[in-house]
Each structure stands twice: as C-alpha cells, then as structure tokens.
C-alpha cells in the first residue's frame, strides 16, 4: 500500500490567538489522520516591521517578539522536537490563562517542557543592550513560510504537501467530524493548483474552549 502520510508545515506566532486555535484543530485532525506535522516559528512583529499599523498594535510587537525569539532559540539550541511542546506551554498561558507577564510566562513554559531557564536570555527585554543572537534564524524561518503565501497575510501559515495557505482562520477550533471535514476541504484546495483565495470578514472573536 502506498504511503498516505500527509506532510503539514505550520508557521505560528505564539501570541496570535487565531494561530493557536488553528493549531488545536490540526492537533485534533492529527489524532485521526496520518499527518507528519512540522512546527515553525514566524513573527507578526517581523511581518509588520515596515507596515503602517496603529500605535496600539505596534505596542504589542515587543512582547510578541520575545515569545517568538525564545521559541527560535530553543529550536536552534535543542532541536525541532522542542518547538511544539514549548508552543503549547506558552500558548496555554498566553491564550487560555490570559497572562501578560512575559518573563513569568517564558520561565514557567521553559520549566514545564524541561528546557534551561537561561533560554529567557535569548528573548531580551532590551535588544539594544542584549542583542538577539538568533535573529537570522528567526527571520529565515519566518520568510520560509511567508514566501509560500506572500506578504499580505498574518498567522498561521499552513503548507499541505508543500502548498501554502494563510489560515484557516477559525473560531472555535472544530472537533470530531467537523474538524476532519474542514481538513479534507483544505487538502482538496491544496490539490488544485489554481486555488488562491476564499475569505469572509470575521464576525466573532477567538473562542477558546
């Protein structure tokens, strides 16, 4: 029988609630389908560094960037296998617990997944005094995803067998048969080379359950 494993590449910013819900959906699908899911870091701060955005949105970037930086550092120093567990630990605190104390969130998440506490030094609060040493690696990961879909996107970015999409943006994350039906639709879209865009305006905020 032919190998039916589907390769999935998932780019996320740990601070993005929409990426968090989409990642929960992928987890649900992966429990029922043969997926090889590879998790990659991206950054809303990098995506928007040259864009004209509101001051309130720009004020969010330093905090978001620190979370992305610590994931990138963990990946470079400890391998791909730590990316998803660290994302889960960070995301639980950021999204489900609504925590905003960045140092505590990072420290607790590192401890939960058994990573050294000094990794927090690779997410510097003052980048001028303590420059981020994995900037090239973070940007390379970010642009590997963005190059699949173009600049006019956000997070998450998903590639199914190498075909990239922004999204899906969902709220709440579907479960069971609904999760699988949505997955099959995404796979079908990825299998048609001429499919580019399907969108409607969001009418609800993130629903975490």
Secondary structure, DSSP 8 states (H G I E B T S, - for coil): -----EEEEEEE-TT-HHHHHHHHHHHHHHTTS-EEEEEEE--HHHHTTTS---HHHHHHHHHHHHHHHHHHHHHHHH-THHHHHHHHHHHIIIIIS----HHHHHHHHHHHTT--GGGGGGS-SSTTTS--TTHHHHHHHHHHHHHHH-SS--S-EEEETTEEEE----SS---HHHHHHHHHHHHHHHT-TT---------S-----
